[in-house]
Amino acid sequence: MNVNADTNNDNSTNLTENKVDSAAVNRAGADEATKAIAKWVATFSATPIPVLKHTARELARLQSDEDNLSARAITAVVMNDPFMVFKVLYYSQKNKSKHQVQDLIQVEQAIIMMGTTAFFSNLPPAPLVDDALKSNLPALTHLLKLIKRAHRAAHYANDWAVLHIDLHADEVRVAALLFNLAEMLLWCFAPDKMNQLFAMQQINKNMRGKDAQQLILGFTLVDLQKALIAKFSLPPLLTKLMQEDAANDQRVKNVILAVNLARHVANGWDDAALPDDYLNVARFLRVDLERAKFIIGVPV
């Protein structure tokens, strides 16, 4: 009897079984994540998306001032609120004319196409984020910080697109503004879970964000973001701009650099990741390091 051969066969069998078990566990986990994401997408589809209180106040002021009411004035207010931008783009895409060949990704263009009367009738600035989170001030604070970061990223992306002579810089700006839409929505609709996620990441600084998200939420924010874009039929160009695996595309690279820089700046101008960001921006804009820092607005 060959004992070594039997032992090797047993080990081989165990390894095979372990691989099968691991694959089954991974599939089960993926299935659960897909179901969880589907539930959230259904929630966002059936529930009015909240907007910022400032947005509601400014739109009410514009609506009462007919002499100064225009698509451009409305756009200026809408662009300060990622949720309102999302609502406008989704509405325009959902109600697209059968004769309309191109997708609308510019907010002002979308508002012009629908008209100011239809805008106020079909896209009321309600409910309010502040009301939704009035009993959870930590979540409201985190959300407002995230929105501020999104504005900074959108500002960077727009400026760099102009420097690259991009004739549609607004599209890049919108993509940067909505890059973290899934996270923003969860701060509104699942504040307790998001507070848990934030606390875990503060305690475990070395833990990958995706791992923490999987543990607390049951899925990753990137996967939820992709599902949202698909479900709400947002323009294909916006989809491409928000895919990190298309990073060689100039516009996608612009958005990712802007989002990363804004995230690191939010930690303070002494964040350890910023020197690499400056170098990456310099390469992207084809300028020297000092010029890149000047364009970014690094404090002297």
Secondary structure, 3 states (H helix, E strand, C coil): CCHHHHHHHHHHHHHHHHHHHHHHHHHHHHHHHHHHHHHHHHHHHHCCCCECHHHHHHHHHHHHCHHHCCHHHHHHHHCCCHHHHHHHHHHHHHCCCCCCCCCCCCHHHHHHHHCHHHHHHHCCCCCEHHHHCCCCHHHHHHHHHHHHHHHHHHHHHHHHHHHCCCCCHHHHHHHHHCCCHHHHHHHHHCHHHHHHHHHHHHHCCCCCHHHHHHHHHCCCHHHHHHHHHHHCCCCHHHHHHCCHHHCCCHHHHHHHHHHHHHHHHCCCCCCCCHHHHHHHHHHHHCCCHHHHHHHHCCCC
